[in-house]
Amino acid sequence: MEVEEYRIFWNEIIRFVDEFRRNPNMRIKKPSYENETANAYYAGVVEFLTREQGIKTPKWVYDKKYYLKTPFFAGGFKSTAYRLMLMIESPVEFKTRNIFIGEDTFSRC
């Protein structure tokens, strides 16, 4: 993903997280991004949030197309220490998709 494309995607994700936390009964759509990493990331977010709220996770999030073959590390850093930290911290909903993010990615002040 290009930098601008990533910025737009990230803003959409944060907006979705905030909306879902305000209204967990909202309709959850399947991802329609052209980028497989973005689709897998979105599926991870949906699984993470539904588990967090204790509601049923949509079956589509478990479709194999929402799991990456190549690992994705948030932030794009190449540092082995940083990557190891993300591998430890990542919530299971992302680890299983081969996506590694910080444990506080969706926390708010």
FENWO-V945239 format. One record per run of one state. SS is the DSSP state (A for helix, B for strand, O for the rest). FROM is the first residue (numbers start at 1). LEN is the number of residues. If there is no record, write none. Layout:
<<SS & FROM & LEN> <SS & FROM & LEN>>
This chain:
<<O & 1 & 2> <A & 3 & 20> <O & 23 & 13> <A & 36 & 18> <O & 54 & 5> <A & 59 & 4> <O & 63 & 1> <A & 64 & 3> <O & 67 & 5> <B & 72 & 2> <A & 74 & 3> <O & 77 & 3> <A & 80 & 10> <O & 90 & 2> <A & 92 & 4> <O & 96 & 3> <B & 99 & 2> <O & 101 & 9>>
